[in-house]
Amino acid sequence: MKPKQPITTNKSRRKFIQQAATALAGFYIVPRHVLGKGFIAPSDRLNIAGIGVGGKGQSDIAEFAKSPKANIAFLCDVDDRQAAKSYAAFPNAKRYKDFREMLDKEHKNIDAVSVSTPDHTHASAAIAAMQLGKHVYVQKPLTHDIYEARMLTEAARRYKVVTQMGNQGSSGDGVRVMKEWYAAGLIGEAHTIRCWTNRPVWPQGGGAPTQKEEIPKELDWDLWLGPTQFHDYHNAFVPFNWRGYWDFGTGALGDMGCHIIDPAFNVCELGYPSEVECSVADIYEVMWKPAFHPESCPVASSVSIKFPGKKGKNDVKLTWMDGNIRPERPAELGPDEPMGNGDGGGIIEGTKGKIMYGTYGSNPTLLPTSKMKDLNVAKTLARVPEGHYQQWVNACIAGYGKSKLSSPFDYAGPLTETVLFANLALRSWNLKDANGKFSGRKKLLWDAQAMRITNYDDANQFVKREYRAGWPKL
């Protein structure tokens, strides 16, 4: 079902309301200053539709609703069990199970869309909304595949809509503090970044279930599958452990990479990478014989990514570790001092020093920590006191190009591509050539503009996937 193309903007909605008021009462909508301090005129409220309103989607919708300028008008979810709390919180919102039907029927009444489905449906839902001129907020990772990330980035410009990815730390003070330190030259020129996480904290590496189970009556399984290829239902996939299977999720990197890599990516102004190599922890189901399950993300991994230097600057090497593997402690960090925030973190190493931070860019710290004493660096960057969610709501009401956002698709797209580029390496790890050689276990060279591995063609199968018929394509 292809979404219809008419576009109804906030401007046209306001014009309609004004004209209707004139016809009925002989005057336009009363100005806000006449109605009273704090009053939000109906024409200045943002009608939001939520696609995926259980789990993280539930908290997303609740955050938007904190703004007096936001109206949660539509709720769309394929699983009534997961959506129950959002249904109870917003009883006046109209409900749908299929986002295609909702957008087709309600596009004139929707201003903006929040997408918080499993990863495999992010891009399809987002592009359907963007094609109708709707502003979009999409949970991290922005997309499931590299190609999708590039297409959504381009679509945001083409359709001139306000966009934000759900990596909330990008609106925090931490990343801004680090950018100010870096601009002040406190660590010199960055050349090495180390990031790590304790994820996955869900099952990974052991393969997908093969048996078929009865589908719960509250769940529309075919809609849950969305654009991905058909799978029989099994409760191992829902409501959360889909993250560990490549057809639906993006593993530990997809879950936390957009939170932990983001601060360093932002501070160092990284662009598209040029090469990647990795190593993957094997599952041993039989003594001395590792088992490989290509449908499942690895239990633990290490990935090294190179970013070409810009304008004569150093190349930057970024190393990612997951599965509770951590890099070596910096020599400047005391033996009893915490590294990151326990669950994860990052270290940016420059020619003159190092910055350490926790997940989401929290608690930025110069190393050695003694440098923090009497530190006084000018605050040059604006903060986001309203927070990540309200920043997007306000920008949507202001209109495209009127406000600065923390993680618009122009930024979030390349960041997500970096995360998914690392996943491409992981998925290529156990690929064999015609001679049975593990050809994926080498450095992969990347042509970012063409979105293509240049030295191992088999790896390119992970750049883009085929959608099932009937789902919005990019």
C-alpha positions as CSV (number, residue, x, y, z in Angstrom):
1,M,0.0,0.0,0.0
2,K,1.7,3.2,-1.2
3,P,1.0,6.3,1.0
4,K,-0.9,9.1,-0.7
5,Q,1.0,12.2,-1.4
6,P,-1.0,15.3,-0.3
7,I,0.8,17.4,2.2
8,T,-1.0,19.4,4.9
9,T,1.3,21.8,6.7
10,N,0.9,23.6,10.0
11,K,0.5,26.8,8.0
12,S,-2.4,25.4,6.0
13,R,-4.1,24.1,9.2
14,R,-3.8,27.5,10.8
15,K,-5.2,29.1,7.7
16,F,-8.2,26.7,7.7
17,I,-8.9,27.4,11.4
18,Q,-8.7,31.1,10.9
19,Q,-11.0,31.1,7.9
20,A,-13.5,28.9,9.7
21,A,-13.6,31.2,12.7
22,T,-14.1,34.2,10.5
23,A,-17.1,32.6,8.8
24,L,-18.7,31.6,12.0
25,A,-18.0,34.6,14.3
26,G,-16.6,37.4,12.1
27,F,-13.1,37.4,13.6
28,Y,-9.9,35.4,13.5
29,I,-8.5,33.2,16.3
30,V,-8.0,35.4,19.3
31,P,-4.2,36.1,19.9
32,R,-2.5,34.2,22.7
33,H,-1.8,37.4,24.6
34,V,-5.5,38.2,24.8
35,L,-6.4,34.6,25.9
36,G,-4.0,34.8,28.8
37,K,-0.4,33.9,29.8
38,G,0.6,30.3,29.1
39,F,-2.4,29.6,26.8
40,I,-1.6,27.6,23.7
41,A,-3.9,28.4,20.7
42,P,-5.2,25.2,19.0
43,S,-3.4,26.3,15.8
44,D,0.0,26.2,17.6
45,R,-0.4,22.7,18.9
46,L,1.4,19.8,17.3
47,N,-0.7,16.7,16.5
48,I,1.6,13.7,17.1
49,A,1.0,10.2,15.9
50,G,3.0,7.4,17.7
51,I,4.1,4.3,15.7
52,G,5.1,1.8,18.3
53,V,3.8,3.0,21.6
54,G,4.9,0.2,24.0
55,G,8.2,-0.2,25.7
56,K,10.5,2.7,24.7
57,G,7.6,4.1,22.6
58,Q,5.5,4.4,25.7
59,S,8.2,6.6,27.4
60,D,8.7,8.6,24.2
61,I,5.1,9.5,23.9
62,A,4.9,10.4,27.6
63,E,7.9,12.8,27.1
64,F,6.3,14.5,24.2
65,A,3.1,14.9,26.1
66,K,4.9,16.9,28.8
67,S,4.9,19.8,26.4
68,P,1.7,22.0,26.4
69,K,2.3,22.4,22.7
70,A,2.0,18.7,22.0
71,N,-1.2,16.7,21.4
72,I,-0.9,12.9,21.3
73,A,-3.6,12.4,18.7
74,F,-3.0,8.9,17.3
75,L,-1.5,5.7,18.7
76,C,-0.4,2.9,16.4
77,D,0.8,-0.5,17.7
78,V,0.6,-4.1,16.5
79,D,0.5,-5.5,20.0
80,D,-2.3,-4.5,22.4
81,R,-0.4,-5.9,25.4
82,Q,2.6,-3.6,24.8
83,A,0.4,-0.6,24.0
84,A,-2.0,-1.0,27.0
85,K,-0.3,1.7,29.2
86,S,-0.2,4.3,26.4
87,Y,-3.8,3.5,25.6
88,A,-4.7,4.1,29.2
89,A,-2.6,7.3,29.4
90,F,-4.2,8.8,26.2
91,P,-7.8,7.6,26.0
92,N,-8.8,10.2,23.5
93,A,-6.1,9.2,21.0
94,K,-7.4,7.3,18.0
95,R,-5.9,3.8,17.7
96,Y,-4.6,1.9,14.8
97,K,-2.6,-1.3,14.3
98,D,-1.2,-0.6,10.8
99,F,0.7,2.6,10.3
100,R,0.0,2.5,6.6
101,E,-3.7,2.7,7.2
102,M,-3.3,5.4,9.8
103,L,-1.2,7.6,7.5
104,D,-3.6,7.0,4.6
105,K,-6.7,7.9,6.6
106,E,-5.4,10.6,9.0
107,H,-2.6,12.4,7.1
108,K,-4.6,15.6,7.1
109,N,-4.8,15.5,10.9
110,I,-1.2,14.6,11.7
111,D,1.6,17.1,12.0
112,A,4.4,14.8,13.2
113,V,5.2,11.2,13.8
114,S,7.3,9.4,16.4
115,V,8.6,6.0,15.4
116,S,9.7,3.6,18.1
117,T,9.2,0.1,16.6
118,P,11.8,-2.6,16.5
119,D,14.7,-1.6,14.3
120,H,13.6,-3.5,11.2
121,T,10.6,-1.2,10.7
122,H,12.1,2.2,11.5
123,A,12.9,3.3,7.9
124,S,9.7,2.0,6.3
125,A,7.5,3.8,8.8
126,A,9.6,7.0,8.8
127,I,9.8,7.3,5.0
128,A,6.0,6.8,4.7
129,A,5.5,9.8,7.1
130,M,8.2,12.0,5.5
131,Q,6.6,11.5,2.0
132,L,3.5,13.1,3.4
133,G,5.4,16.1,4.7
134,K,5.3,14.9,8.4
135,H,8.1,15.8,10.8
136,V,9.6,12.6,12.3
137,Y,11.3,11.5,15.5
138,V,12.9,8.1,15.1
139,Q,14.4,6.0,17.9
140,K,18.0,4.9,17.7
141,P,19.5,3.4,15.7
142,L,17.9,5.5,13.0
143,T,17.7,2.4,10.7
144,H,18.4,-1.3,10.3
145,D,20.6,-1.0,7.2
146,I,23.3,1.4,5.9
147,Y,21.3,2.1,2.7
148,E,18.2,3.1,4.8
149,A,20.2,5.6,6.8
150,R,21.5,7.3,3.7
151,M,18.1,7.4,2.1
152,L,16.4,8.9,5.2
153,T,19.1,11.5,5.5
154,E,18.5,12.6,1.9
155,A,14.7,12.4,2.4
156,A,14.8,14.8,5.3
157,R,16.3,17.4,3.0
158,R,14.0,16.6,0.0
159,Y,10.8,16.7,2.0
160,K,11.9,19.6,4.2
161,V,10.8,18.1,7.5
162,V,12.1,18.5,11.0
163,T,13.9,15.3,12.2
164,Q,15.5,14.0,15.4
165,M,16.9,10.6,16.3
166,G,16.2,9.3,19.8
167,N,19.8,9.4,21.2
168,Q,18.9,11.7,24.1
169,G,22.4,12.2,25.3
170,S,23.1,14.4,22.3
171,S,21.0,17.1,24.0
172,G,22.9,16.7,27.3
173,D,25.4,19.1,28.7
174,G,28.2,16.5,28.6
175,V,28.8,16.6,24.9
176,R,28.8,20.4,24.8
177,V,31.3,20.6,27.7
178,M,33.6,18.2,25.8
179,K,33.2,20.2,22.6
180,E,34.2,23.3,24.5
181,W,37.2,21.6,26.0
182,Y,38.3,20.2,22.6
183,A,37.9,23.6,20.9
184,A,40.0,25.1,23.7
185,G,42.8,22.7,22.7
186,L,42.9,20.9,26.1
187,I,43.7,17.5,24.5
188,G,45.2,18.6,21.2
189,E,44.2,16.8,18.1
190,A,42.2,13.6,18.5
191,H,43.6,10.4,17.0
192,T,42.2,7.5,19.0
193,I,38.7,6.8,20.4
194,R,37.8,3.8,22.6
195,C,34.2,2.9,23.4
196,W,32.7,0.0,25.3
197,T,29.5,-1.4,26.7
198,N,28.2,-4.2,28.9
199,R,25.5,-5.0,26.4
200,P,24.1,-7.4,25.3
201,V,22.0,-8.1,28.3
202,W,19.6,-10.2,26.3
203,P,20.3,-13.5,24.6
204,Q,22.7,-13.4,21.6
205,G,24.9,-15.8,19.7
206,G,22.9,-19.0,20.3
207,G,20.8,-19.1,17.1
208,A,17.1,-18.5,16.4
209,P,14.3,-20.9,17.5
210,T,13.2,-23.3,14.8
211,Q,9.8,-24.3,16.2
212,K,6.5,-22.5,15.6
213,E,4.3,-21.3,18.4
214,E,0.7,-20.0,18.6
215,I,0.4,-16.3,18.0
216,P,-1.1,-14.4,20.9
217,K,-4.6,-13.0,20.1
218,E,-3.5,-9.4,21.0
219,L,-0.6,-9.4,18.5
220,D,-0.8,-9.0,14.7
221,W,2.3,-11.0,13.9
222,D,2.3,-10.2,10.1
223,L,2.3,-6.4,10.9
224,W,5.0,-6.9,13.5
225,L,7.2,-8.5,10.8
226,G,6.6,-5.4,8.6
227,P,9.0,-5.2,5.7
228,T,11.3,-8.0,6.8
229,Q,11.0,-11.5,5.4
230,F,8.5,-13.9,6.9
231,H,9.3,-15.8,10.1
232,D,7.1,-18.1,12.1
233,Y,6.1,-16.7,15.4
234,H,8.0,-17.5,18.5
235,N,8.0,-15.8,21.9
236,A,11.8,-15.6,21.8
237,F,11.4,-12.6,19.5
238,V,8.9,-10.5,21.4
239,P,8.6,-8.2,23.1
240,F,12.3,-7.4,23.5
241,N,14.8,-10.1,22.5
242,W,14.4,-9.3,18.8
243,R,17.4,-7.1,19.4
244,G,19.7,-10.2,19.2
245,Y,18.5,-11.3,15.7
246,W,19.9,-9.7,12.6
247,D,16.5,-9.8,10.7
248,F,14.9,-7.6,13.4
249,G,17.6,-5.9,15.5
250,T,21.1,-4.6,15.3
251,G,22.6,-6.1,18.4
252,A,24.7,-4.4,21.1
253,L,26.1,-1.8,18.6
254,G,22.6,-0.8,17.5
255,D,21.3,-0.6,21.0
256,M,24.2,1.4,22.6
257,G,26.5,2.6,19.8
258,C,24.3,5.7,19.0
259,H,24.6,6.6,22.7
260,I,28.3,5.8,23.4
261,I,29.9,6.6,20.0
262,D,27.8,9.7,19.6
263,P,29.8,12.0,22.0
264,A,33.2,11.2,20.3
265,F,31.7,11.4,16.9
266,N,30.3,14.8,17.7
267,V,33.4,16.2,19.5
268,C,35.8,15.0,16.8
269,E,33.4,15.9,13.9
270,L,33.9,12.6,12.3
271,G,32.3,11.8,8.9
272,Y,32.0,8.6,6.9
273,P,34.6,5.9,7.8
274,S,36.9,4.3,5.2
275,E,37.8,0.8,6.6
276,V,36.9,-1.7,9.3
277,E,38.1,-4.9,10.9
278,C,36.7,-7.0,13.8
279,S,36.8,-10.1,15.9
280,V,33.9,-12.0,17.2
281,A,33.5,-14.3,20.3
282,D,32.3,-17.8,19.3
283,I,29.7,-19.9,21.0
284,Y,31.0,-23.4,21.8
285,E,28.1,-25.9,21.8
286,V,30.5,-28.8,21.5
287,M,34.0,-29.0,23.1
288,W,36.6,-27.5,20.8
289,K,34.1,-26.9,18.0
290,P,32.6,-23.4,17.7
291,A,29.1,-23.0,16.4
292,F,28.2,-20.2,14.1
293,H,24.6,-18.9,13.9
294,P,24.4,-16.3,11.1
295,E,20.9,-15.2,12.1
296,S,22.1,-14.1,15.6
297,C,24.2,-11.2,16.7
298,P,27.5,-12.2,18.5
299,V,27.7,-12.6,22.2
300,A,30.7,-10.3,22.3
301,S,32.8,-8.4,19.7
302,S,35.6,-5.9,19.1
303,V,35.6,-3.6,16.1
304,S,38.2,-1.1,14.8
305,I,37.1,1.7,12.4
306,K,39.2,4.2,10.6
307,F,38.0,7.7,9.8
308,P,40.1,9.7,7.2
309,G,41.6,12.9,8.6
310,K,39.9,16.1,7.4
311,K,41.8,19.2,6.1
312,G,45.2,17.7,6.8
313,K,44.4,16.5,10.3
314,N,45.1,13.0,11.7
315,D,43.2,9.9,10.7
316,V,41.1,8.8,13.7
317,K,40.8,5.2,14.8
318,L,37.7,4.2,16.8
319,T,37.6,0.9,18.7
320,W,34.3,-0.5,19.9
321,M,34.0,-3.4,22.4
322,D,30.8,-5.1,23.7
323,G,29.8,-8.1,25.7
324,N,31.4,-6.6,28.8
325,I,34.8,-6.5,27.2
326,R,36.7,-3.2,28.0
327,P,39.8,-1.6,26.7
328,E,42.9,-1.3,28.9
329,R,42.7,1.3,31.6
330,P,44.5,4.5,30.7
331,A,47.8,5.0,32.5
332,E,46.5,8.4,33.7
333,L,43.5,6.8,35.5
334,G,44.1,5.8,39.1
335,P,43.6,2.1,40.0
336,D,40.6,2.8,42.1
337,E,39.0,5.5,39.9
338,P,35.9,4.5,37.9
339,M,36.3,4.0,34.2
340,G,33.3,5.3,32.3
341,N,30.1,4.8,34.2
342,G,30.3,1.0,34.9
343,D,27.9,0.0,32.1
344,G,30.0,1.6,29.4
345,G,31.8,4.7,28.2
346,G,34.3,6.2,26.0
347,I,37.8,7.8,25.9
348,I,39.0,10.4,23.4
349,E,42.8,10.4,23.1
350,G,44.5,13.5,21.6
351,T,48.0,14.7,21.0
352,K,48.0,16.5,24.4
353,G,45.6,14.6,26.6
354,K,42.5,12.5,27.1
355,I,38.8,13.0,27.8
356,M,36.8,10.2,29.4
357,Y,33.0,10.0,29.6
358,G,30.2,7.7,30.6
359,T,27.2,6.4,28.5
360,Y,25.2,9.2,26.9
361,G,28.2,11.5,27.3
362,S,27.7,11.8,31.1
363,N,30.4,12.9,33.6
364,P,33.0,14.2,31.1
365,T,36.4,14.1,32.8
366,L,39.9,15.1,31.8
367,L,42.7,12.6,32.5
368,P,44.4,12.5,34.8
369,T,41.5,13.6,36.9
370,S,43.7,16.1,38.8
371,K,43.3,18.3,35.7
372,M,39.6,18.9,36.7
373,K,40.7,20.9,39.7
374,D,40.3,24.7,39.1
375,L,39.3,24.0,35.4
376,N,37.8,27.1,33.8
377,V,36.8,26.9,30.2
378,A,34.4,29.4,28.7
379,K,30.9,28.2,28.0
380,T,30.5,28.9,24.3
381,L,27.7,26.5,23.2
382,A,24.0,26.9,24.0
383,R,22.5,24.2,26.2
384,V,19.2,22.4,25.8
385,P,17.4,23.0,29.0
386,E,14.1,21.9,27.5
387,G,15.5,18.5,26.7
388,H,15.7,16.3,23.6
389,Y,12.0,15.7,23.2
390,Q,10.8,19.2,23.7
391,Q,13.5,20.5,21.4
392,W,12.0,18.5,18.6
393,V,8.4,19.6,19.5
394,N,9.4,23.2,19.5
395,A,11.3,22.9,16.2
396,C,8.3,21.2,14.5
397,I,6.1,24.1,15.5
398,A,8.6,26.6,14.3
399,G,9.0,24.9,11.0
400,Y,11.7,23.4,8.9
401,G,15.1,25.2,9.0
402,K,14.0,27.5,11.8
403,S,15.7,25.8,14.8
404,K,18.9,23.9,15.6
405,L,18.5,20.3,16.8
406,S,20.9,18.0,18.6
407,S,20.5,14.9,16.3
408,P,18.8,15.8,13.0
409,F,19.2,13.2,10.3
410,D,22.0,15.2,8.7
411,Y,24.0,14.2,11.8
412,A,22.2,11.1,12.9
413,G,22.4,9.5,9.5
414,P,26.2,9.4,9.3
415,L,26.4,8.4,12.9
416,T,24.0,5.5,12.4
417,E,25.9,4.5,9.2
418,T,29.1,4.2,11.3
419,V,27.3,1.9,13.8
420,L,25.9,-0.2,11.0
421,F,29.2,-0.3,9.2
422,A,30.6,-2.0,12.3
423,N,27.7,-4.5,12.1
424,L,28.5,-5.2,8.5
425,A,31.9,-6.3,9.5
426,L,30.5,-8.5,12.3
427,R,28.0,-10.2,9.9
428,S,30.9,-10.8,7.4
429,W,33.1,-12.4,10.0
430,N,32.2,-16.0,9.2
431,L,31.5,-15.7,5.5
432,K,33.6,-18.2,3.5
433,D,34.7,-18.1,-0.1
434,A,34.5,-20.9,-2.6
435,N,37.6,-22.5,-1.1
436,G,36.2,-22.5,2.4
437,K,38.4,-19.7,3.5
438,F,37.0,-17.1,6.0
439,S,37.3,-14.2,3.6
440,G,35.4,-11.9,5.9
441,R,38.1,-12.1,8.5
442,K,40.2,-9.3,7.0
443,K,40.2,-5.5,6.8
444,L,37.2,-4.3,4.7
445,L,37.7,-1.2,2.6
446,W,34.7,1.1,2.2
447,D,33.7,3.5,-0.5
448,A,31.4,5.7,1.5
449,Q,29.9,7.6,-1.4
450,A,29.0,4.4,-3.3
451,M,28.1,2.6,0.0
452,R,30.2,-0.4,-1.1
453,I,33.0,-2.6,0.2
454,T,35.6,-2.5,-2.5
455,N,37.8,-5.5,-1.6
456,Y,35.2,-8.2,-0.6
457,D,32.0,-8.2,-2.6
458,D,30.2,-10.8,-0.5
459,A,30.0,-8.3,2.4
460,N,27.9,-5.9,0.3
461,Q,24.8,-8.1,0.9
462,F,24.5,-6.5,4.3
463,V,24.3,-2.9,3.0
464,K,20.7,-3.2,1.8
465,R,18.0,-5.8,2.3
466,E,14.9,-6.5,0.3
467,Y,11.5,-5.6,1.7
468,R,8.4,-7.7,1.6
469,A,5.8,-6.6,-0.9
470,G,3.3,-3.9,0.3
471,W,5.6,-2.0,2.6
472,P,6.9,1.6,1.9
473,K,10.3,1.5,0.3
474,L,13.1,4.1,0.1
